[in-house]
Every structure is written in C-alpha cells, then in structure tokens.
Amino acid sequence: MKMNEHETGHDMDHMNMDHMNMDHMQMDDSEHDEDMMMHGGQMMHMGNLKQKFWLSLVAAVPIIILSPMMGIRLPFQMTFTGSDWLVLVLATFLFFYGGAPFLKGAKSELAERQPAMMTLIAMGISVSYGYSLYAFMANHFGHSATHVMDFFWELATLIVIMLLGHWIEMNAVMSAGSALEKMAALLPGQALVIDTDGRQRTVPLQTLSIGQTVLVPAGEKVPADGLIIAGESQVNEALVTGEAKAVAKTSGDQVIGGTVNGDGTLTVRITGTGESGYLAQVMKLIKQAQQDQSKVASLADKVASYLFYAALVVGIIAFISWLFLADLNTAFERMVTVFIIACPHALGLAIPLVVARSTSIAATNGLLIRNRQALETADQVTTILMDKTGTLTQGDFKINAIKVFDEHLDETRLMQLLGALESHSSHPLATGIMTYNQSHSITSLSADEVQTIQGVGLTGTIDQQSYQIVTATYLLQQKIAFDQSQFDALAQMGNSVSYLLQNQTVLGLVAQGDQLKPEAVTFIQALKKRRIQPVMLTGDNQQVAAKVAEQLGGIDFQANLKPEDKERIIQDYQAKGQVVMMVGDGVNDAPSLTRADIGIAIGAGTDVAVDSADVVLVKSNPHDIINFLNLARVTNRKMKQNLWWGAGYNIVAIPLAAGLFAGIGLILSPAVGAVLMSLSTVVVAVNAMTLKITKTK
C-alpha cells in the first residue's frame, strides 16, 4: 500500500533494505552435518545426531540381548562367560557417548537455572547408569548372597529411544523450516548479462550488481529484482506471491527475482540483488519468525520446568514410599520410571513445529509473518484500524478537476509547478499528477530544497520562488482565504483536493479521485461476520472519508489525521480493552504499526518498510487479512492440541510411573515410559504437519 493522502505527509521515498543483513542466504551443508536438537523452544548443537543414533543402536543391541529386563530373562536373551563385562563396557560407552547431548543440555539448563527436559533425561540415564554400576560391583566383588538387579537394559533402550525421538524431531523441524531453502532454490544459478557494447555473457548469479542489464529468455527464471526496459510476457509469480494466475508484464513493470518468465523475452535492468533483493528479504522474515520466542513457547518452557520439579518431588516420594513398602531396587525402579515418563521433549517440540509449519505456509501464500507472536494475538483481535488509500481503495488517483486562481497562470503552468514539487514524492497523489503531465506532454520544471511538511504536503523552490502544496485543513488553520463551497463540492464527489500556495496566496487547485478496490466491500463484511469492528483512518478530508465509509457499508471512520493522531487513536482503543490490528504502509504509519497489537503492512516489495510491521502482505488484496486470521485460528488450535499431547499425558503417566495403582496391577516400566514419551513426540510432529490454511478468495 502506498502512503495515505497529503494530510499524512505524502513523501514516501524508496526504502533502502540493504540494512537487513542476512547471515546466510540458504542453509549451508555444514548445518545439516552439525545437527540440532530442539528443547524448550531453543536449539542445541548435538554433533552428528544421525551417526550418534546408529552407533548407539549398535552398542545397545548386544546389551538388549545379554542383559535382563527388570531382572527377567526374555526368551531371545542369552549369556556367556564374560557377557556381564561386555555389557558394562558397552553401557559405559552408551552413557558417555549416546548420553552426551543430554548431559551437556542439562548442564546448560542448570547453568541458566532453568531445569527442563534435558535435565530430566540426564537425571534418568545418570541414575540408571549409576545404580547399574553399583549393582555390577556388588554382584561381582561384593559379599551379598542376594543378586542386585541392574538397569543396563533400561539404560540402553532409554538412550536409543531418546536419540531416535530427537532425530525424528530434528528432521521434522528441518522439514518444517525448509521454506528458506525453497526460497533460495527459486533463484537460478546464473544470469545472461548484456554488456554496454551489446555483447551477451553468462555470469554466476552472485556476481550480478544493481544497474546491470540482463536478458531473460522465455521459460527462464528472472535472476534478480528488476525493471523491464524492453519486451513483454506473462510472468508466473505463484511461487513468490501465491498468485496462481500469470501476470502480464511489459516495459516499465517491476519483476521479482525467482519468478518464471512466460513465452516472451524480457530485457531487465537489475534494481535489487543479494541482500537487497525481494527473496532475500522474504527469507530474512521467515528466519526471524522461526527463531523468535513467542509467549506460548515461553509457556511451554514453564510447563517443562514445572514437570521437572513435579517429577523430582514425585520421584523422591515414590522412592521413599517404595523403600518402606518393598526394597531398594523397587524403590529405585519407581523413581527412574517417574523421571523417564516426565521428560517433556515432545513439549519442547510442540510450539516451534507448529509455528515453523505456519510461517512456511504463510510465505507461500503471500503472508510474510515477521513476528510470530502475531499468530497468537490474532485470535483476540476485536478492532481493525486501516488506512484508506491502497488498502480499501486502489490508490490509483486520476485528476478530475484543475482550477487556476491567479491571472498570471494557466493550467499548464500550474501543473508544471505542481509536477516539479511532486516529482520528489512517490505518494499516489503525486503519481496522479505526474501521470497527467506525461499524458498531456507537459514539460517538467526543476525544484530545489523540496521538503515534506508532515501531515500537510510539500514545500520547495522553483526559479528562486518558494511554493507549497497544502490541504484545505492547512488553509483553515493558517486562516488563508479560499473558496470553501468549491472545496465542499469537489470533496463530496470523493475527490482529494491539493492547493498550490505562494506567499500565503492560493494559486490554484487540483482535485483527484480514487476508487474502491473490488474486494473491499466483501472484506468489510467478512470482518463484521467475525465480530471484528472495522475502522477507517485517513488523512483525507471529512467529505471524502464519509463517502468511502458509506460505500463500504457505513463503517466507522476518522478523517483529517496526521501520523501522530493515528497512534493516539490506537492507544485510545487499547485503553478501552480492545485488541487492535493496524493496517498501513509501514513507512508513514510506522508509529501506528508499532503501537498496535498487530501491525500489517500491505503491498510487499523492496519499498515496504517491514521493520515496523508484524506481518507483510505481498499482494495488496485486503482479503489476505482474512486469510491471515484464518491461518492464525488454525495455528492456535494446533498449538493448544500439541501442548496437551506434549505434556497432558503426564497427568496420568506420572502417577502410574510412581506405582500409585500398583495394587490393581497398573504399573509402568521405564522402557514402556520411554516408548509412550517418544510416541507423544511423533504425534506432536504429525499433528503440526497437518496444519493447513483456509483461503478466502
């Protein structure tokens, strides 16, 4: 969306996105080798998890065959002379090699005074190994006639199952986050550059620079963002914007790197490469969103912490209780089982997987989620405040009236003066004037020292004379004489009126009209069905705002606003307990977008100031806001489901693990506890992957 009317200050210079430094344009192969493990919403280096799992499995198989399970010899198990020593060696290797990630993770959590999943697992395997080592020494070098049961079998299965579970988690996380790689893969590896002497040469993509001219043959990918200077074609932007229909492009149109050229040949001047390119910014947004720590993720961390303390307390109580009811081995078995069953690594996966999946879906549908907290807040939105021009209207102004009040001027000279100032602005009203001048072959003048008058218009010097472009509101405030009835008549027809001023004298005016977007009315109706109050905020005059609001079904509106007024209005709504979404352009509306609970910038591209927005919409279709709300709704539902799957089973499992229902034969072994825990992880991952968006046309 372009900036609002003159009253909001219509100077919208192209934004330089080069400050958005990207650490990596795509995942390095080293990141695949240096595997990551998710816990508590954070990533922890694991070394090569795949290799660690397979080596641990190789070591665990002999232990499973040679060591009894809970003191019971299974039919397939066997022993031979020295088998106990082999089990000890393999178990020691397993503990220090396979268990290393969990021990290191626990150390990190305890150092941060945030014990959670890794601490629980480390406690479980440490207790299992420590007690089994004691049992081995007692059985081989002690003098007790009673055989002490060890937990080598449980230790081996626990470590292997945990490693397998985390390997599954890692693969799921990497799969869900593969949007970055998919985005990078959209770009071709090389480009066909046309040198200044007309010769063509093929160069690697990374060597392209802004200002170079490239040739894009039919069926090839556009190598970088650029401006078409020759040729016409149908360009497929589906993979970038989510728009399935090919878009007609001709000389003067912008193209985005990664889109696919149709049946025509295009000559393109490069305007953005590398970090300044559109895809690079998209990848940056996705990366930020997937790495952000949201409030729900923080809640998951707290739940994991509570589970740690609950497991510690219940485990100790179970140990003490069974010590009196049975013996040391039984007591220790119950405590170990409690520690195993309470390990919440599925909980640590629950939220990040859903958000990773959600942001990936959003990106491929033209919804760039910069702050994933917006997904959680969206379900609570009660009021949407939105800019008029470009959001609800097309932002394509056409001149409907030109009036000259100075006898020394004619229409051509008036438009020359206006055009000289407006050439320094990219506001839709400025674009309308420049388009008119070009179509009527009105020669351009040069203006110096052009500056924006915030919330008013422009000022500058032409032929050593000072001129201003202002609004009717400014004229009233400064008590400068003008024809109020003439203004009212033009404004009531839906025109935005700009005045040219010199030495406190009005020289003339130009009236421009805008049209509603075709989908604007149904968008407003959709908001009302959701019981969300739509409010239009505009810097335009009262008459124009009233006409547009009426066309939209009589929605609330406020007119004649400056940027600071919009921010104040948002604060007023928030003070009443409303959860506010602001829809603006991200430049002039930056304070409002930042102040709102959710800020949405409409119209993506290298000129969109995404720093102030939580969500950026690639297309300027207001229905994409409904798509965002739909996505947020299903995302929140999946989050809640996964929180229950990730932690809810502990409500039943921990009492069973402690042996509370042992009297009726309900009791869990450590191995069964580990299986249940890992199954919850798989359920969480599968549930996250089933997330889909319901799109509104």
TITIVO-780248 format. One record per residue (C-alpha): x, z, y; residue number from 1. Coordinates in steps of 0.001 Angstrom, whole numbers, m for minus. Example, Ala and Ser with C-alpha at 12.3 -4.5 7.8 and 13.67 -1.06 7.14 Angstrom:
2
       c1       c3       c2    k
    12300     7800    m4500    1
    13670     7140    m1060    2
***
This chain:
697
       c1       c3       c2    k
        0        0        0    1
     1239     m731     3482    2
     1148     1836     6235    3
    m2045     2748     7972    4
    m3309     1453    11319    5
    m1363     1588    14597    6
    m2570     5132    15144    7
     m398     6298    12284    8
     2687     4645    13720    9
     2918     1193    12183   10
     6660      693    11995   11
     7407      527     8280   12
    10951     m614     7788   13
    12026    m1697     4349   14
    13199     1307     2452   15
    16677     1291     1027   16
    16521     2517    m2539   17
    20267     2473    m3136   18
    20425     6243    m2793   19
    18638     6562    m6122   20
    21786     6793    m8216   21
    21283     6227   m11912   22
    23629     7889   m14315   23
    23035     5224   m16939   24
    21034     2008   m16903   25
    20430     2456   m20586   26
    21398     4781   m23394   27
    24984     4497   m24484   28
    25706     4174   m28150   29
    27579     7433   m27842   30
    24284     9141   m27064   31
    22977     8025   m30428   32
    26048     9429   m32143   33
    26054    12588   m30066   34
    22673    13619   m31386   35
    20457    16019   m29527   36
    18225    18794   m30730   37
    15146    19976   m28906   38
    14419    23634   m28437   39
    12381    25483   m25889   40
    11862    22312   m23917   41
    15613    21822   m23475   42
    18096    19579   m25220   43
    21086    20968   m27079   44
    24066    18997   m28375   45
    24234    19072   m32167   46
    27142    16834   m33025   47
    26116    14252   m35585   48
    22881    15729   m36929   49
    22313    12944   m39440   50
    25730    13458   m41013   51
    25274    17217   m40888   52
    21988    16968   m42776   53
    23318    14724   m45569   54
    26470    16775   m46145   55
    24402    19960   m46146   56
    21997    18410   m48641   57
    24899    17502   m50937   58
    26106    21115   m50778   59
    22589    22514   m51218   60
    21667    20595   m54387   61
    24145    22462   m56641   62
    23018    25776   m55120   63
    19380    24931   m55859   64
    20309    24041   m59469   65
    22598    27023   m60085   66
    21063    29838   m58047   67
    17790    31632   m58927   68
    14832    31544   m56527   69
    13852    35090   m55658   70
    15628    36230   m58815   71
    13611    33843   m61020   72
    15342    31136   m63048   73
    13443    27855   m62800   74
    13221    25509   m65853   75
    15673    22970   m64425   76
    18253    25575   m63411   77
    21455    26240   m65339   78
    24606    28351   m65211   79
    28176    28109   m66474   80
    31330    30157   m66172   81
    32308    30359   m62529   82
    28998    28941   m61270   83
    28472    32046   m59120   84
    31766    31379   m57355   85
    30816    27725   m56763   86
    27512    28855   m55262   87
    29345    31287   m52964   88
    31763    28616   m51726   89
    29015    26047   m51141   90
    26761    28621   m49446   91
    29604    29689   m47153   92
    30203    26050   m46229   93
    26487    25591   m45616   94
    26220    28672   m43418   95
    29147    27824   m41152   96
    28721    24010   m41150   97
    24990    23362   m41554   98
    24030    26539   m39722   99
    26433    25981   m36799  100
    23851    24346   m34496  101
    21502    27285   m34898  102
    24251    29878   m34399  103
    25508    28104   m31261  104
    21960    27718   m29984  105
    21289    31416   m30496  106
    24474    32309   m28627  107
    23359    30155   m25716  108
    19854    31646   m25686  109
    21127    35206   m25831  110
    23665    34495   m23069  111
    20755    33353   m20909  112
    18735    36380   m22066  113
    16060    34043   m23342  114
    15931    34523   m27126  115
    13672    31944   m28748  116
    13684    29513   m31652  117
    17425    29206   m32247  118
    17819    32960   m32196  119
    15090    33313   m34804  120
    16660    30730   m37108  121
    20121    32198   m36622  122
    18755    35620   m37459  123
    17101    34313   m40603  124
    20141    32492   m42001  125
    22559    35247   m40946  126
    20530    37904   m42703  127
    20149    35684   m45779  128
    23877    34922   m45981  129
    24988    38447   m45136  130
    22792    40071   m47726  131
    23691    37443   m50353  132
    27391    38066   m49712  133
    26759    41782   m50225  134
    24839    41025   m53436  135
    27714    38867   m54762  136
    30273    41598   m54098  137
    28031    44264   m55641  138
    27351    42193   m58775  139
    30981    41156   m59362  140
    33031    44063   m58083  141
    30573    46944   m57892  142
    29768    49575   m60482  143
    25983    49428   m60297  144
    24191    48624   m63533  145
    21317    47018   m61641  146
    21694    43361   m60702  147
    21270    42833   m56970  148
    19194    39738   m56144  149
    20810    37294   m53732  150
    19246    34784   m51328  151
    21619    31833   m51701  152
    18755    29591   m52878  153
    16664    30555   m49861  154
    19646    30135   m47526  155
    20338    26609   m48791  156
    16729    25425   m48647  157
    16193    27022   m45260  158
    19203    25334   m43626  159
    18464    21928   m45177  160
    14783    22055   m44266  161
    15601    23177   m40722  162
    18141    20381   m40307  163
    15673    17864   m41703  164
    12961    19119   m39375  165
    15230    18830   m36375  166
    16395    15401   m37443  167
    12742    14343   m37521  168
    12253    15922   m34106  169
    15289    14166   m32695  170
    14149    10785   m33981  171
    10657    11366   m32621  172
    11990    12392   m29209  173
    14309     9394   m29059  174
    11477     7114   m30153  175
     9098     8542   m27572  176
    11732     8240   m24879  177
    12730     4693   m25741  178
    10966     3365   m22646  179
    14341     3464   m20892  180
    15908     1184   m23492  181
    12863    m1095   m23473  182
    13080    m1384   m19703  183
    16795    m2206   m19839  184
    16134    m4779   m22573  185
    13792    m6659   m20242  186
    16754    m7923   m18244  187
    18664   m10969   m19508  188
    22365   m10650   m20231  189
    23418   m13402   m17822  190
    22252   m15473   m14874  191
    22650   m19065   m13691  192
    24156   m18848   m10192  193
    24070   m21729    m7686  194
    27196   m21668    m5523  195
    27237   m22711    m1868  196
    28637   m26102    m2881  197
    25652   m26674    m5195  198
    27531   m26172    m8446  199
    25937   m24067   m11152  200
    27719   m21496   m13268  201
    26677   m18827   m15766  202
    27745   m15281   m14908  203
    27196   m11846   m16524  204
    24185   m10027   m15096  205
    26260    m7100   m13807  206
    28277    m9399   m11527  207
    25219   m10551    m9532  208
    25139    m9490    m5893  209
    22470    m9453    m3204  210
    22275   m12737    m1314  211
    23337   m14955    m4209  212
    21075   m17811    m5299  213
    20115   m18194    m8962  214
    18210   m20811   m10924  215
    15516   m19546   m13310  216
    14569   m22295   m15813  217
    11123   m22442   m17404  218
    10617   m19798   m20079  219
    13614   m17711   m18974  220
    13644   m14150   m17679  221
    14183   m13503   m13985  222
    17628   m11828   m13834  223
    17028    m9600   m10779  224
    14624    m8885    m7940  225
    14496   m11784    m5503  226
    12685   m14107    m3136  227
    11643   m17577    m4288  228
    13150   m20201    m1973  229
    12137   m23274    m3995  230
     9813   m24151    m6857  231
     6532   m22827    m8174  232
     5463   m21403   m11506  233
     3273   m18910   m13339  234
     5228   m15674   m13861  235
     4334   m13242   m16635  236
     4701    m9682   m15287  237
     2926    m7947   m18185  238
     5926    m6006   m19477  239
     6685    m4700   m15992  240
     3316    m4181   m14325  241
      949    m4082   m17308  242
     m970    m7041   m15833  243
    m1665    m9426   m18722  244
    m2604   m12402   m16551  245
      259   m14628   m15381  246
      734   m14562   m11606  247
     1143   m17766    m9593  248
     4401   m17742    m7638  249
     5689   m20163    m5048  250
     8233   m20352    m2237  251
     8253   m17156     m183  252
     6919   m14932    m3001  253
     8781   m11983    m4462  254
     9746   m11849    m8149  255
    10823    m8837   m10181  256
    13825    m8772   m12484  257
    12754    m8777   m16128  258
     9566   m10808   m15652  259
     9252   m14087   m17563  260
     9099   m17425   m15769  261
     6416   m19865   m16914  262
     6547   m23655   m17008  263
     8219   m24260   m13653  264
    11802   m23950   m12430  265
    12431   m21394    m9678  266
    15284   m21047    m7229  267
    15582   m17384    m6270  268
    17641   m15565    m3646  269
    18649   m12148    m5006  270
    17342    m9157    m2999  271
    17987    m6312    m5426  272
    20440    m5728    m8272  273
    21661    m2809   m10345  274
    20538      483    m8874  275
    18560    m1175    m6045  276
    16509    m3303    m8454  277
    12907    m2516    m9336  278
    13524    m1944   m13042  279
    16372      437   m12250  280
    14001     2477   m10122  281
    11361     2431   m12862  282
    13931     3702   m15362  283
    15010     6386   m12909  284
    11406     7555   m12584  285
    10894     7690   m16344  286
    14168     9538   m16854  287
    13279    12119   m14213  288
     9799    12604   m15637  289
    11021    13102   m19195  290
    13706    15571   m18156  291
    11505    17596   m15837  292
    10453    21080   m16897  293
     6714    21475   m16397  294
     4649    24644   m16202  295
     3153    24070   m19633  296
     6638    23615   m21060  297
     7614    26902   m19429  298
     4565    28474   m21042  299
     5765    27127   m24403  300
     9131    28777   m23794  301
     7406    32067   m23036  302
     5338    31797   m26205  303
     8529    31192   m28189  304
    10100    34242   m26590  305
     7063    36365   m27421  306
     7241    35132   m31016  307
    10860    36216   m31221  308
    10061    39747   m30163  309
     6931    39802   m32344  310
     8953    38615   m35355  311
    11678    41170   m34630  312
     9222    44053   m34387  313
     7052    42974   m37348  314
    10140    42199   m39439  315
    11639    45638   m38808  316
     8308    47369   m39505  317
     7905    45314   m42700  318
    11447    46230   m43774  319
    10881    49932   m43210  320
     7449    49870   m44874  321
     8568    47963   m47995  322
    11667    50109   m48211  323
     9369    53051   m48925  324
     6804    51083   m50948  325
     9284    49176   m53145  326
    13060    48754   m52855  327
    15770    47425   m50550  328
    15647    43886   m51958  329
    11875    43586   m51488  330
    12074    45073   m48019  331
    14782    42648   m47025  332
    12880    39729   m48560  333
     9818    40501   m46442  334
    11893    40803   m43269  335
    13665    37495   m43917  336
    10331    35768   m44563  337
     8941    37044   m41269  338
    11975    35700   m39427  339
    11615    32304   m41093  340
     7891    31832   m40610  341
     8030    32743   m36921  342
    10673    30147   m35990  343
     8866    28141   m33272  344
    10833    24911   m33166  345
     7574    22962   m33504  346
     6523    24763   m30329  347
     9650    23563   m28552  348
     8702    20012   m29511  349
     5000    20305   m28694  350
     5045    19595   m24950  351
     8127    17350   m24480  352
     6930    14885   m27130  353
     3502    14536   m25548  354
     4928    14044   m22071  355
     7554    11578   m23299  356
     4847     9555   m25024  357
     2561     9805   m21999  358
     5177     8685   m19464  359
     6149     5773   m21707  360
     2525     4620   m21974  361
     2082     5079   m18239  362
     5160     2992   m17395  363
     3971       52   m19465  364
      588      212   m17724  365
     1861      213   m14169  366
     1712     4005   m13705  367
     5109     5446   m12840  368
     4980     9216   m13222  369
     7785    10724   m11171  370
     6742    14348   m11607  371
     5169    15120   m14964  372
     3539    18233   m13510  373
     1067    15757   m12005  374
     m278    15068   m15512  375
    m1200    18722   m15919  376
    m2605    19189   m12422  377
    m4728    16014   m12519  378
    m7350    17628   m14749  379
    m8058    20166   m11993  380
    m8366    17745    m9044  381
   m11540    18308    m7007  382
   m10825    16191    m3921  383
    m9041    12865    m3404  384
    m7948    12087      138  385
    m6975     8469      593  386
    m5581     6158     3224  387
    m7780     3198     4187  388
    m5552      168     4623  389
    m4166    m1158     1354  390
    m5894     1480     m759  391
    m9560      794     m105  392
    m9112    m2358     1973  393
    m6995    m5407     1250  394
    m4598    m4774     4123  395
    m4764    m8472     4998  396
    m5669    m8473     8682  397
    m6999   m11582    10402  398
    m7344   m11964    14146  399
   m10998   m12126    15195  400
   m10620   m11865    18973  401
    m7974   m12258    21701  402
    m8740   m11098    25241  403
    m6488   m11600    28317  404
    m6998    m9368    31376  405
    m4046   m10442    33544  406
    m4411   m13612    35585  407
     m711   m14411    35159  408
    m1035   m14587    31356  409
    m2746   m16872    28913  410
    m3474   m16326    25197  411
     m240   m17984    24110  412
     1931   m15801    26365  413
       13   m12676    25297  414
      583   m13472    21627  415
     4259   m14203    22310  416
     4700   m10773    23869  417
     2821    m9066    21039  418
     4762   m11030    18436  419
     8126   m10127    19989  420
     7395    m6419    19513  421
     5576    m6738    16183  422
     8450    m8717    14637  423
    10215    m5354    14354  424
     7421    m3901    12195  425
     6046    m4613     8727  426
     2672    m2937     9330  427
     m336    m5029     8195  428
    m1476    m5388    11817  429
     1954    m6705    12721  430
     1814    m9102     9789  431
    m1547   m10384    11013  432
     m141   m11171    14462  433
     2986   m12849    13094  434
      911   m14947    10681  435
    m1339   m16059    13540  436
     1645   m17043    15691  437
     3201   m19051    12870  438
      m24   m20888    12078  439
     m532   m21733    15772  440
     3130   m22730    16306  441
     3606   m20063    18976  442
     7315   m19765    19716  443
     8966   m16408    19277  444
    10434   m14233    22015  445
    13199   m11682    21647  446
    12511    m7971    22162  447
    15146    m5279    22600  448
    15143    m1497    22210  449
    11964    m1609    20137  450
    10889     1882    19050  451
     7927     3370    17279  452
     5583     5617    19239  453
     4442     7965    16482  454
      736     7700    15921  455
      371     5154    18732  456
     2251     1879    18318  457
     5426      281    19664  458
     7452       80    22842  459
    10219    m2348    23748  460
    11861    m4541    26356  461
    11193    m8296    26758  462
    13000   m10243    29501  463
    14076    m6919    31010  464
    10435    m5825    31285  465
     9057    m2830    29358  466
     5930    m3328    27237  467
     3883    m1162    24889  468
     1403    m1831    22103  469
    m1072     1055    22062  470
    m4508     2090    20874  471
    m7750     2888    22643  472
    m7193     6548    21867  473
    m3886     6438    23731  474
    m5552     4786    26732  475
    m8200     7512    26826  476
    m5620    10289    26546  477
    m3495     8785    29321  478
    m6594     8029    31416  479
    m5702     4350    31673  480
    m8637     2142    32675  481
   m10031     m292    30088  482
   m13407    m1728    29089  483
   m14858      916    26766  484
   m18010    m1068    25991  485
   m15951    m4097    24978  486
   m13886    m1902    22663  487
   m17010     m367    21112  488
   m18490    m3796    20426  489
   m15325    m5038    18714  490
   m14818    m1803    16766  491
   m18405    m1726    15496  492
   m17758    m5109    13881  493
   m14994    m3456    11855  494
   m12033    m4522    13980  495
    m8832    m2647    14653  496
    m8017    m3150    18329  497
    m4491    m3161    19788  498
    m3747    m3262    23525  499
     m685    m4653    25304  500
      331    m2360    28153  501
     2783    m2755    31049  502
     3283     m229    33818  503
       76     1600    32863  504
    m1886    m1633    33134  505
    m3721    m3265    30221  506
    m2680    m6920    29990  507
    m4821    m7883    27018  508
    m6018    m7012    23528  509
    m6108    m8411    20042  510
    m8803    m7437    17514  511
    m8121    m7772    13787  512
   m10410    m7278    10825  513
    m9776    m6180     7246  514
   m11903    m6489     4103  515
   m12735    m4030     1328  516
   m10998    m4553    m1977  517
   m13457    m5940    m4552  518
   m12945    m2939    m6836  519
   m13115     m275    m4092  520
   m16854      459    m4410  521
   m16779      902    m8204  522
   m13662     3076    m7810  523
   m15531     5428    m5470  524
   m18496     5500    m7865  525
   m16160     6403   m10745  526
   m14745     9318    m8734  527
   m18229    10628    m7985  528
   m19141    10457   m11682  529
   m16177    12722   m12326  530
   m17472    15055    m9613  531
   m14372    14401    m7533  532
   m15018    14227    m3795  533
   m13532    11080    m2160  534
   m12467    11424     1477  535
   m11045     8580     3572  536
    m8347     9469     6109  537
    m7406     6824     8642  538
    m5590     6403    11894  539
    m8091     3729    12850  540
   m10887     4305    15326  541
   m14133     6094    14556  542
   m16275     2948    14536  543
   m14113     1056    12033  544
   m13811     4113     9801  545
   m17577     4673     9852  546
   m18250     1050     8897  547
   m15837     1150     5940  548
   m17165     4547     4791  549
   m20704     3161     4852  550
   m19675      122     2798  551
   m18143     2487      250  552
   m21399     4365     m237  553
   m21335     6821     2635  554
   m18230     8799     1742  555
   m16722    11465     3998  556
   m14037    10286     6407  557
   m11865    11374     9300  558
   m10515     8893    11856  559
    m8001     8696    14725  560
    m5473    10643    12655  561
    m1738    10993    13095  562
      525    11799    10113  563
      609    15493    11015  564
    m3202    15533    11171  565
    m3437    14364     7570  566
    m1113    17093     6392  567
    m3182    19691     8248  568
    m6397    18376     6664  569
    m4841    18692     3211  570
    m3893    22288     3954  571
    m7455    22985     5110  572
    m8883    21693     1817  573
    m6334    23681     m182  574
    m7187    26824     1784  575
   m10757    26392      540  576
    m9512    26439    m3062  577
    m9634    22685    m3570  578
    m7043    20909    m5746  579
    m6094    17896    m3641  580
    m4769    14469    m4565  581
    m3434    12363    m1689  582
    m3182     8579    m1955  583
     m866     6994      616  584
     2035     4634     1125  585
     4813     7156      612  586
     6555     6444     3926  587
     4293     7282     6849  588
     2227     9546     4639  589
     5275    11349     3211  590
     4333    14793     4641  591
      813    14462     3209  592
     2039    13248     m189  593
     4421    16180     m393  594
     1839    18720      758  595
     m871    17578    m1679  596
    m1085    18985    m5199  597
     m595    15399    m6413  598
      795    12610    m4243  599
      167     8993    m5282  600
     1901     6021    m3668  601
       43     2739    m4069  602
     1961     m530    m4298  603
     5284     m305    m6148  604
     8423    m2275    m5423  605
    11739    m1715    m3690  606
     9965     m895     m403  607
     7923     2029    m1744  608
     9234     5446     m756  609
     8783     7122    m4116  610
    10659    10264    m3093  611
     7504    11808    m1633  612
     5103    10759    m4393  613
     4455    12306    m7796  614
     3005     9054    m9126  615
     3639     5452    m8076  616
     1133     2712    m8887  617
     2759     m669    m9498  618
     m367    m2614    m8597  619
    m2494    m1898    m5540  620
    m5633    m1581    m7643  621
    m7422     1722    m6911  622
    m8820     1698   m10460  623
    m5326     2596   m11639  624
    m6020     6051   m10185  625
    m8891     6329   m12680  626
    m6509     5167   m15420  627
    m4098     7904   m14371  628
    m6869    10506   m14513  629
    m7865     9237   m17970  630
    m4269     9452   m19163  631
    m3879    12936   m17718  632
    m7019    14103   m19522  633
    m5883    12961   m22977  634
    m2332    14197   m22274  635
    m3571    17698   m21501  636
    m5737    17661   m24611  637
    m2724    16732   m26757  638
     m616    19429   m25102  639
    m3143    22122   m25953  640
    m3531    20834   m29512  641
      236    20858   m30021  642
      591    24363   m28610  643
    m1848    25549   m31249  644
     m132    23606   m34016  645
     3278    24766   m32845  646
     2530    28465   m32529  647
    m1033    29213   m33577  648
     m293    29228   m37305  649
     1887    32296   m36766  650
    m1245    34377   m36207  651
    m1958    34073   m39939  652
     1514    33354   m41277  653
     3389    36368   m39880  654
     1071    38962   m41479  655
     1313    37048   m44772  656
     5084    36924   m44476  657
     5220    40665   m43814  658
     3295    41260   m47040  659
      243    42753   m45364  660
    m2030    41170   m48000  661
      283    41654   m50962  662
    m2326    43922   m52573  663
    m4626    40937   m53163  664
    m1848    38587   m54210  665
    m1369    36787   m50891  666
     2323    36716   m50070  667
     4735    34106   m48706  668
     8276    33460   m49874  669
    10993    32351   m47407  670
    11025    28828   m48882  671
     7255    28390   m48515  672
     7517    29774   m44988  673
    10163    27194   m44143  674
     8011    24377   m45575  675
     4973    25485   m43539  676
     7037    25680   m40394  677
     8509    22204   m40910  678
     5081    20765   m41687  679
     3845    22075   m38343  680
     6710    20190   m36700  681
     5692    16935   m38379  682
     2044    17478   m37394  683
     3081    18064   m33769  684
     5168    14866   m33726  685
     2447    12719   m35334  686
     m220    14166   m33026  687
     1874    13317   m29975  688
     2428     9752   m31163  689
    m1341     9151   m31462  690
    m1818     9592   m27701  691
    m3450     6526   m26113  692
    m4751     5606   m22671  693
    m8323     4545   m21939  694
    m8053     1876   m19261  695
   m10682     1133   m16635  696
   m10981    m2482   m15568  697
***
